[in-house]
Amino acid sequence: MRYEDEVNSRFPDLKVLTSRVKDVQVQKSSESLADFKDQVISQVREKRDLDELKDVSIFRKYRDFFWDLGIDPTKTRPASEALIRRILQGKEIPTINTLVDAYNLASIKSEIPLAAFDHKNLDGELKLRFSERGEVFRGIGMDDPKELSGDELVVSDSEKIVAIYPYRDSEETKITTGTDDVLLMVCGIPDIGGKLAEAREIMLDYVTEYCGGEIV
């Protein structure tokens, strides 16, 4: 991952961690993973309270970062907070596939936003940069591409934008049951300390436990 000079200048302490896992086997669902999801959900309900969630330090830091980027975090929440909020509201955590479900559980456990990309659909080295006005991006589930304003912080490869950082991944690089080579990402923010490395270990543990693969 390379960082554009403007990113380094504006957010000098911002770090993103990536790991690649080859030969994963992604299934539509898994009974053992569903059982583990129930355990994680129970732990969240014991640890967190919905009314106090807004005051949790790590979530406040991510929301502050979103505001710095011009994103309203009460409308577009950091993924980890959004997942935990769903649990505390009694809503279901969607089942997508075993790899996405595994890293979603890692995000819930670590309270850090995570992402994943189908490596075979990436071209060259990833770069964290600001968008250019008029660039287009089609996020997962979007019917039509979105034209960007030039203010968005994005992750791109040599050909295209693969994510609006740190909350929306690309339809073109999403994880499917046909994915066998994955690039995993821990979405850091300034002043987050050693929590990123811990989140990466949790993510790698969960992904390899339920999807196999070799960390390279």
C-alpha positions as CSV (number, residue, x, y, z in Angstrom):
1,M,0.0,0.0,0.0
2,R,1.4,3.4,-1.0
3,Y,0.2,6.7,0.4
4,E,-0.3,9.8,-1.7
5,D,1.7,12.8,-0.5
6,E,-1.5,14.7,0.2
7,V,-2.7,11.9,2.4
8,N,0.6,11.8,4.3
9,S,0.4,15.6,4.8
10,R,-3.2,15.7,6.0
11,F,-3.1,12.5,8.0
12,P,0.5,11.7,8.9
13,D,-0.3,9.0,11.4
14,L,-2.8,7.2,9.2
15,K,-1.9,3.5,8.7
16,V,-3.5,0.7,6.7
17,L,-2.5,-2.9,7.2
18,T,-3.0,-5.5,4.5
19,S,-2.6,-9.3,4.3
20,R,-3.0,-11.8,1.5
21,V,-4.4,-15.2,1.9
22,K,-4.2,-17.7,-1.0
23,D,-6.2,-20.9,-1.7
24,V,-9.2,-19.9,0.4
25,Q,-12.4,-21.8,0.0
26,V,-15.4,-19.5,0.2
27,Q,-18.8,-21.2,0.8
28,K,-22.3,-19.7,0.8
29,S,-22.7,-20.5,4.5
30,S,-21.3,-22.7,7.3
31,E,-23.1,-24.2,10.3
32,S,-20.0,-23.9,12.4
33,L,-19.6,-20.3,11.5
34,A,-23.3,-19.6,12.2
35,D,-22.7,-21.1,15.7
36,F,-19.7,-18.9,16.2
37,K,-21.6,-15.9,15.1
38,D,-24.1,-16.6,17.9
39,Q,-21.3,-16.6,20.4
40,V,-19.9,-13.3,19.2
41,I,-23.3,-11.7,19.2
42,S,-23.8,-12.9,22.9
43,Q,-20.4,-11.4,23.8
44,V,-21.3,-8.0,22.3
45,R,-24.6,-7.9,24.2
46,E,-22.8,-8.6,27.4
47,K,-20.0,-6.0,26.7
48,R,-21.8,-3.1,25.1
49,D,-25.0,-1.0,25.7
50,L,-26.7,0.8,22.8
51,D,-27.2,4.1,24.7
52,E,-23.5,4.2,25.6
53,L,-22.1,3.2,22.2
54,K,-21.7,6.8,21.0
55,D,-19.3,7.4,23.9
56,V,-17.0,4.5,23.3
57,S,-13.5,5.9,22.6
58,I,-12.7,3.9,19.5
59,F,-16.0,4.7,17.8
60,R,-15.7,8.4,18.7
61,K,-12.3,8.4,17.0
62,Y,-13.6,6.9,13.8
63,R,-16.6,9.3,13.8
64,D,-14.2,12.2,14.2
65,F,-12.2,10.9,11.2
66,F,-15.4,10.6,9.1
67,W,-16.2,14.3,10.0
68,D,-12.7,15.3,8.9
69,L,-13.4,13.6,5.5
70,G,-16.8,15.4,5.2
71,I,-18.8,12.2,5.9
72,D,-21.7,12.4,8.4
73,P,-21.1,9.4,10.6
74,T,-24.7,9.4,11.9
75,K,-25.7,8.6,8.3
76,T,-22.7,6.6,7.1
77,R,-21.4,4.8,10.1
78,P,-18.0,3.1,10.4
79,A,-18.6,-0.6,9.6
80,S,-17.6,-2.0,13.0
81,E,-19.9,0.4,14.8
82,A,-22.7,-0.3,12.4
83,L,-22.5,-4.0,12.9
84,I,-22.4,-3.7,16.7
85,R,-25.3,-1.3,16.6
86,R,-27.4,-3.8,14.6
87,I,-26.7,-6.4,17.2
88,L,-27.7,-4.1,20.1
89,Q,-30.9,-3.1,18.2
90,G,-31.8,-6.8,17.9
91,K,-31.3,-6.9,14.1
92,E,-29.8,-9.7,12.1
93,I,-26.2,-9.7,10.9
94,P,-26.6,-10.6,7.2
95,T,-25.1,-13.9,5.9
96,I,-23.1,-13.1,2.7
97,N,-20.6,-15.9,2.4
98,T,-18.2,-17.5,4.8
99,L,-15.3,-15.2,4.1
100,V,-17.3,-12.0,4.3
101,D,-19.1,-13.3,7.4
102,A,-15.8,-14.2,9.0
103,Y,-14.2,-10.8,8.6
104,N,-17.4,-9.1,9.7
105,L,-17.2,-11.1,12.9
106,A,-13.5,-10.0,13.2
107,S,-14.6,-6.4,12.8
108,I,-17.2,-6.9,15.5
109,K,-14.7,-8.5,17.8
110,S,-11.9,-6.0,17.3
111,E,-14.2,-3.0,16.8
112,I,-12.1,-2.0,13.8
113,P,-13.5,-1.6,10.3
114,L,-12.1,-4.2,7.9
115,A,-12.3,-4.9,4.2
116,A,-11.5,-7.6,1.7
117,F,-10.8,-7.7,-2.1
118,D,-10.7,-10.5,-4.6
119,H,-7.0,-10.4,-5.4
120,K,-7.4,-11.7,-9.0
121,N,-9.4,-8.5,-9.8
122,L,-6.8,-6.1,-8.5
123,D,-4.2,-4.6,-10.9
124,G,-0.9,-3.6,-9.5
125,E,-0.1,-2.0,-6.1
126,L,-2.8,-0.4,-4.1
127,K,-2.7,3.3,-3.3
128,L,-4.4,5.5,-0.8
129,R,-5.2,8.8,-2.3
130,F,-7.8,11.5,-2.8
131,S,-10.2,11.1,-5.7
132,E,-10.2,13.3,-8.8
133,R,-13.3,15.2,-9.7
134,G,-15.4,13.2,-12.2
135,E,-13.9,9.8,-11.4
136,V,-16.6,7.1,-11.1
137,F,-17.0,4.3,-8.5
138,R,-19.5,1.5,-8.3
139,G,-19.8,0.2,-4.8
140,I,-21.2,-3.2,-3.8
141,G,-24.9,-3.3,-4.3
142,M,-25.0,0.0,-6.4
143,D,-27.0,-0.2,-9.6
144,D,-25.1,2.6,-11.3
145,P,-21.6,4.1,-10.8
146,K,-21.3,7.2,-8.6
147,E,-19.4,10.3,-9.9
148,L,-17.0,11.5,-7.3
149,S,-16.5,15.1,-6.2
150,G,-12.7,15.0,-5.7
151,D,-12.8,15.1,-1.9
152,E,-13.2,11.4,-1.2
153,L,-10.3,9.4,0.3
154,V,-10.1,6.3,-1.9
155,V,-8.1,3.1,-2.4
156,S,-7.1,2.5,-6.0
157,D,-5.1,0.0,-8.0
158,S,-3.3,1.0,-11.2
159,E,-6.6,0.9,-13.2
160,K,-9.6,1.8,-10.9
161,I,-10.9,2.8,-7.5
162,V,-11.5,-0.3,-5.4
163,A,-12.9,1.4,-2.3
164,I,-14.0,4.7,-0.8
165,Y,-12.1,4.6,2.4
166,P,-12.9,3.4,4.9
167,Y,-16.5,2.4,4.3
168,R,-17.5,1.2,0.8
169,D,-15.8,-1.5,-1.3
170,S,-16.1,-2.0,-5.1
171,E,-18.6,-4.3,-6.8
172,E,-15.8,-5.3,-9.2
173,T,-13.5,-6.6,-6.4
174,K,-16.1,-8.0,-4.0
175,I,-15.7,-11.5,-2.4
176,T,-17.8,-14.3,-3.9
177,T,-17.9,-18.0,-3.6
178,G,-15.6,-18.0,-6.7
179,T,-12.8,-16.1,-4.8
180,D,-9.7,-18.2,-4.0
181,D,-7.2,-15.4,-3.4
182,V,-8.0,-12.5,-1.1
183,L,-6.4,-9.3,0.0
184,L,-7.6,-8.4,3.5
185,M,-7.4,-4.8,4.8
186,V,-7.4,-3.3,8.3
187,C,-8.8,0.3,7.9
188,G,-6.8,2.5,10.3
189,I,-7.2,6.1,11.4
190,P,-4.9,8.5,13.1
191,D,-4.2,7.9,16.8
192,I,-5.5,4.3,17.0
193,G,-2.3,2.7,18.4
194,G,-1.6,-1.0,18.4
195,K,-5.2,-2.0,17.9
196,L,-4.6,-2.4,14.1
197,A,-2.2,-5.3,14.5
198,E,-4.5,-7.0,17.0
199,A,-7.4,-6.6,14.5
200,R,-5.3,-8.1,11.7
201,E,-4.5,-11.2,13.8
202,I,-8.2,-11.7,14.7
203,M,-9.2,-11.3,11.1
204,L,-6.6,-13.8,9.8
205,D,-7.5,-16.3,12.6
206,Y,-11.2,-16.1,11.7
207,V,-10.7,-16.2,7.9
208,T,-8.3,-19.1,7.9
209,E,-10.4,-21.0,10.5
210,Y,-13.5,-20.9,8.4
211,C,-12.1,-20.6,4.8
212,G,-8.7,-22.2,5.1
213,G,-5.9,-20.8,2.9
214,E,-2.3,-19.9,3.2
215,I,-1.2,-16.5,4.5
216,V,1.5,-15.1,2.2
